[in-house]
Amino acid sequence: VPYLKEAMTNIGMELLPSYPTSYAERILGLSLDEANGKTIVRSVVENSPSDVAKLWAGDELVAVNRIVIANNFNQLIESLDGRAELTVLTKNRIRKLNIAA
């Protein structure tokens, strides 16, 4: 990366670190696609709370503590004390998972 920083400096640019802004990414290690009324797991960081809870890419998150998700996963999960029960749809099967941040 040092060579990249030097190259950027030579053309008048600066390379800055970027950090996830959503609670799901930053705390749970979970990236999501929220579109068309669905919340789909895009990826899970290894050894993160989401990985430990057994969430997988392609899972659809349906509810947090029995509250239906409506493009508001981050707001729902962030309002809890780091623990929640997730209702997840995996290959047409409903699963209940506990997640702890």
N, C-alpha and C positions, 0 to 999 in steps of 0.2 A: 504493500500500500504506500510506502514512502515515495516510490517512483511516480505513483499516480498523483500524490499531493504535489510533488515537484512539477510535474507536467501541467497540472491545473494552475499552479502559481505562475508558471511561465506564460500562460495565456490570459492571466488576470482573473482567475477564478479560484474559489476556495472550496475544498471538500470538507463538509461538516457531517458529523454523525446524525443519524435520524433514529428516533425512538417511537415505538408504537403509541398512539394516542388513546386507543380504546381500552377499556378495562379488560375486555376479553383477551386481547392480544398481550397487553402489558402484564397482567396478573395471572390469567388462566392459561396462557400459551395457546390461544385458540383464535384462528382467523376465520371469519364468517362471510358468506354472501347473503345479504338480505335483499331479496327482490321477489316480486310477484306474490307477496304475502307469505313467503317462506324464509326460514333462517337455516341455511345449509352450512355445515362445517366444511371449510375449504382445506384447512390444514391444522395439524396439532403438533406442537413442539414436544420433542422427546423428553420424558421425565417431568413434564409440567403437570399441574393439577388436572388438566384436561386429559392428558395421557394416563395418569394414574386412575382417573374415573372411567377409563375405557371408551372415550369418545374417539370416533374415527372419521376421516375425510369421507364426505358423502352423507353423513348422518343429518337428519333434519331435527332441529331443536323445536319442540312443540310447546313446552310449558316449563316454567320455573316455579317450584313450589305450588303446582297446580294452577298457576296463572298463565293463561294462554299468551304466547309471544306474538306480538303484532309489530314487527320491526322495532322492538324496544328491548332486545335482550340485554344490552349493556346497562340500561337504566334499571331493569328488574334485578339483575344479578349484583349490580353495584350497591343497591339499597340494602342488601342483606349483610350479615356479619361474616362473610367469607365462607358460608356453608349454604348449600341448596340441594334440593332434589330436582333433577332434570327429567323431563319426559322426552324421550328421544325415539324417533322413527328410524329404524335401521332395516333396510331391505324388507319393507312392509311388515315389520314386527315392532311393537311398542316395547321399549325398555325403560326402566326407572333406574337412574344412576344418581349417586351422591357425589357431589363435588365439594372440595374444601380448598380454599386459597390460602 
